[in-house]
């Protein structure tokens, strides 16, 4: 059986804990719900302003580095290779 590769596991866990919808996050980032869905599935990238707005407006007690851990890990990996 194949295991689903879920993008942004920590973010999605916080969404479930806090009853935050994709629409809520889309409004916080000032984008459409469909665009937010594409970003959460990593079809399109989340930019820094969107990540900050989502964190501040939807998850004020959370650490942006933990919510977007996959992106943080990619940045750290690229930095280490340079």
GIUR-V457834 format. One record per residue. SS is DSSP state (H for helix, E for strand, C for the rest). OMEGA is omega in radians with two decimals (999 if undefined). Layout:
BEGIN
ss=SS omega=OMEGA
ss=SS omega=OMEGA
END
This chain:
BEGIN
ss=C omega=-3.12
ss=C omega=3.09
ss=C omega=3.14
ss=C omega=3.09
ss=C omega=-3.08
ss=C omega=3.09
ss=C omega=3.08
ss=C omega=-3.12
ss=H omega=-3.12
ss=H omega=3.12
ss=H omega=-3.12
ss=H omega=3.08
ss=H omega=3.10
ss=H omega=3.07
ss=H omega=-3.13
ss=H omega=-3.12
ss=H omega=-3.04
ss=H omega=-3.12
ss=C omega=3.09
ss=C omega=-3.12
ss=C omega=3.04
ss=H omega=3.11
ss=H omega=3.10
ss=H omega=-3.13
ss=H omega=3.10
ss=H omega=3.11
ss=H omega=3.12
ss=H omega=-3.12
ss=H omega=-3.14
ss=C omega=3.09
ss=C omega=3.13
ss=C omega=3.12
ss=H omega=3.13
ss=H omega=3.10
ss=H omega=3.11
ss=H omega=3.09
ss=H omega=3.11
ss=H omega=3.13
ss=H omega=3.14
ss=H omega=3.09
ss=C omega=3.10
ss=C omega=3.02
ss=C omega=3.04
ss=C omega=-3.07
ss=C omega=2.99
ss=C omega=3.12
ss=C omega=-3.04
ss=H omega=3.13
ss=H omega=3.12
ss=H omega=-3.14
ss=H omega=3.11
ss=H omega=-3.14
ss=H omega=3.11
ss=H omega=-3.12
ss=H omega=-3.08
ss=H omega=-3.02
ss=H omega=-3.06
ss=H omega=-3.06
ss=C omega=-3.01
ss=C omega=-3.13
ss=C omega=-3.04
ss=C omega=3.11
ss=C omega=-3.12
ss=H omega=-3.14
ss=H omega=3.12
ss=H omega=3.13
ss=H omega=-3.10
ss=C omega=-3.04
ss=H omega=-3.13
ss=H omega=3.11
ss=H omega=3.12
ss=H omega=3.13
ss=H omega=3.10
ss=H omega=3.14
ss=H omega=3.13
ss=H omega=-3.13
ss=H omega=3.13
ss=H omega=3.12
ss=H omega=-3.13
ss=H omega=-3.13
ss=H omega=-3.07
ss=C omega=999
END
